[in-house]
Amino acid sequence: MIENAIVQKKYRANLICLIVGVLLAVITVILGIAKVNVSKKDAEASTPFADAYNNETLDADDMVYVDLTGELYEFGYYDNTERYYFGFDEYDDMYIIRCSQDKEEAIAKEINEKGTAHVVGTVLKLKEEVLESALEYFNDAQSSEENKMTQEFFDEYFKGVGLFVGGSTGSATGIVVLAVFTGLCAFIALISGVLAVAKFKKGLKGLTDVDKDRISNELANPATEYIKKCNIFLTPNYLVYADSGFEAIPYEQMNWAYQFTQRYNFVPILTNIHIWLKDGKEKQVGNMSLNVVKKDDIIKQVFEGIYRHNPNVQFGYTEELKQQFGKKK
């Protein structure tokens, strides 16, 4: 390792980021297991959907079930995978069911094999357009006017709710939200940490012990300039970059340097410096995020430092310079 407090601090920060990512990934897995266990317990404690109707507890955050018999009748869709169905229990009571097509097929298979399917879910408040589609579908399927439902009877019968197969209670949903958050943070931390540590090790791997001692001594040299906003050291003989990776580039090996800005929807999200070397290799240093101000001044400061040590370096991007230097040799 390079004997410099800032360089070592940057490496430790990347390593900590990697460790935090691993810990968050473990926590995400634990939360996933907890969610499965909570959902299982909620399902075991579920009560008949009919009781929720009769006891007027349709607003309760509980799991309910229906023992369905006969096929489900699709009357609408929620999205590309989930649909709305009419379903019936053994007493010919009718329910509105929302579930995926895969679950509908599983329910139909269970009914064919056992004569009934135990379907568990949560009480779902239905949107007005869903209720309108349900009433329209039901009445269109009736052969006589006597069997059609009036709006008043329909509203009283279904009370504006249905059974959401696969729905979760508040506690299970809270675990899912937390797991998504920790999972996203774990992904970002892991990717950032792995890439940064790998780049750090790659930058150090090509250096001998003599090179490391020389660079360490140059970093300690009073003449060395440290530009904190882009994490670049301008030593007497090297440009040293230590942040999301490590690079120690001799000025004498540089051919061409230019500023590069990465944009997303025309918004600059990353600015850095690309340096092409005499052996045809390209190095990227000085990564600066969106929140760093006066990036052009910082880049100019780096370019001026390079020029002082090697006036033969070409600066700025042009097609001519790209043809001259921007290719592997």
N, C-alpha and C positions, 0 to 999 in steps of 0.2 A: 504493500500500500504506500501511496505517496505520503511523506511526512509533512502534512499541512493541515491545520485545524479546520479550515473551511472545506477542503476537499473531503476530509474524513467525515465531517458533519453532513455533507451532501450524500455521501454513500450510506451513512447510518439512516438518514431520512428515507432514502429509497428502500432500504432493507426493512425499516419499520412499516413503511407503506405496504410492502409485500406481506409481512407478518399480520398486519391488521386485516388485509384482504383474506388471508387464510382463516383467521379467527371469525370474521364476519361470515365466511362461507360455511364454517362449522355451525355457527348460530343459525344460519338460514336453514340448514338441514334439520337441526333440532326443532326449529319452529315448524317445519314441514311435518315432522313426525308428530309434534304436539297437535297440529291442526287435524291430522288424521284421527288421532285419539279422541279429540274433542268432538269431531263430527260423528265418530262411532258412538260415543256416549250419548250425544244428542239424538241420534237415530234410535238407539235402544230405549230412550226415554220419551219417544214420540207418542202422541195421543191421536185418536181418530179425528180426521178432518171434520166429520159430522158433529163431533162434540164441540169443536171450535165454533161451528155455526150455531148449534143449540145453546151453548153457554155464552154466546156473544163475546168470544175471546179472539176474534180474528185479528186484532191488533197486537196480540202477544207475540213476543219474540221466541216462539217455540217451534219445534219440529212436529209435523203432523203426518199422518199416513192415510192412504186409501187402499183397500183391497179391491183392485179392479178386476172385472170379468168382461169378456168380449173385447172386440177390437177397438182401437182408438180411431176417432174420426177427425182428420185434419181440417181446420177451417181458416187458418191464417199462419203467418210466419213472423218470427221475431228478427232473425237475421239469416245468413246463409246456412247455418247449421241447426238453429232452434226453431221449433214450430209450436203452434197452439192446436190443441186437440180437445174434443169432447170424449170423456170417459165415463163408464158406468160401474157401480159396485154391485154386489149380489142382491141388493134391495132395489135395484134399478134407479137409484139416486144418481143424478148426473153432475159431473164436475168438469170444470175447465182446467186443462193440464198444459203446462209449458215444459217442454223438454227437448233435448237434441234428437236428431233422427236416429242416432245410434242407440240412445236409451229407449226410444219408442220401439225399435226393433227388438231390443232385449226384453221389454215388457211384453210385446206380442209373443215372443218365443216362450216366455215363462207361462203366459196364459194358455198357450197351445199345449204345453207339457203338463201343467199342474191344474189348469182350469181357473187359476187366479194369480194375480201378481201383487205382491206387497210393495207399494210405491211410497217412498218417503220423500218429503221435501218441506218447504216453508210456505207460509201463506203469502201470496203475491197480490199486491194491489194492481188491478188491471187498468190500462189506459182506455180512454173513451172509445178510440177507434177500434180497439180489440173487442170491446163489448158490443159495439155496433156490428162488427163482422160476425161475431158469434150469433147474435140474434138473427141477422139476415140469413146466415147459413142454415140455422135450425129451421127457420120458417120456410125457406125455399125447399128444404128436404121433406116437408109435410105434404101429404097428398090431399088433405082437406083443410078447410079454414078452421074447423073446430079444434084441430090439433096444434094450431099455431099459437105461439106465446105472444101475449101483449107486452108492451114495454114495462108496464107496471109489475106484471107477474115476473118477468125476467129479472128486473132489478131486485125484487124481493127474494127471488129464489137464489140467485148467485151472490147477491150483496157486493157485487163489484170486485170479487176476489177469485183467485184460482190457486192451483197447487204448482209451485215451482220445483220440479224435480232436480235435485242437485243444489238447491239453495242452501245457504248456511245461516246459522244464528249469528247474533251480533258478536259473541265471543269468538267464534270460529272465523268470522270475517275480519275481526280485528287482528287475529294472528296472521291471516293471509296478507293483510295490508303491511304489517310489520315485516313479514318474511319477504315481500316484494321489495320493500325499502332496503333491508339488510342485504338482500341478494343483489340489488343494483349497485349498492355501495361496495359490496364484495367484488363484483365484476370489475368495476372501475379501479379499485385499489389493486386487485390482482394483476390486471393488465398493465397498469402504470408501473407497479412495483417490479413485475417480472421483466418488462422491457427495459426499465431504467437500470436494474441490477445487472441484467445481461449486457447492456451497452457499456456499463461501468467496467465489468470484468473483461469485455472484449477490448476496450481501450487500454486497459492495463496489461493484458496478456501479451501484446506485442512489444512490451518494454522489458529490457534486461534490468537486473539489479543496479547496474551502473547508470542506465538511463533514469531509473526512478530516483537514485541519489542525486543525479544532476538536476532533474526537474524540481526535486524538493529544495535543493539549494537555491535554484533560480526563483522559486516562489517566495523564499525568505529574503531574497535580494531587495534592498531598499529601493532600487530602481524599478521594481515590478509594480505595475499599475493594475488594480483590481476594479473592474466595472461591475458593480453588484447587480444592477438591474438586468444584465444579461449573463451574469455568472462567468465572465471571461477574465482571465489573467493575461496581461501583456508583459511577459518576462523579457529579459535581454535577448533570448534566443528562441523562445517558444510562445505560441498562443496556446494557452491552456484553458479548456472548458470543463467545468464540473457542475453538473446539475442532473438532468435526466440522462446521464451518460458521462463518459470521460473521454477527452481527446487532448493530446499534447502534440501540436503540429509545429515543426520547425519552420521559421519564416522562409528559410532558403529553399524549402520544398514547395512553396506556394507559387502557382501560376496565375490564378484568377479568383476573384472574390466578388460576390454580388449579394444584394439584399433580396430575400424571397418572402412573400406574404401569401399565406394560405387563407382563402376566403370560403365562407359558407353563405349562400344566398347573398352574395356581394358584401357580406360583413367580414372584415378581417379578424380572424380568430387566432392566428399564430404568425409571428414574424421571426425570422432567423437569418443567418448568414450561411451561404453555400460557398465552400472553398474547394477549388480544384487544384490537385497537386501535380507535380511533374511526372509521377508514375501513372497518371490517368485516374487516380482514385478521387472520389468526392467525399467531403466531410461537411456535416451540418452542425453548426454550433450556435450558441447564443439564443436559444429559444425564448421568446417573449410572448406572453399571453395577451389577451385583449385589454386587461386592466393596466398594463404598463404604458405610461405616457411618454411622449417625446421620443418615440422609437427611432425616428430618422436621426436625431441628434446622437443617440447612443450608437447607431450603426456608423455614423460619421466618425465618432471617437475611436471606434475599433479600427476602421479603415485607415485613419491617420496614424494609429499606432503600428499597424502592419507596414504602411508605407515608409515610416521612419526606419524600419529594420530591413525592408526589402523594397526599394523603389521600382523594381522590375515587375511587381505584381500589377496585373490589370484589374480595374474595378468597374463595376456596373455591368448590367446584362445587355448584350447586343447579339444579334444573329451571327455576326462575324466572329465574335469571341466564342460563341457556342460552337461554331464550326472549327475554330482553332484549338480550343481547349476542352470543350464539353463532350468528350467521348472517351471511352475506355481505351487504353493503349495496350 
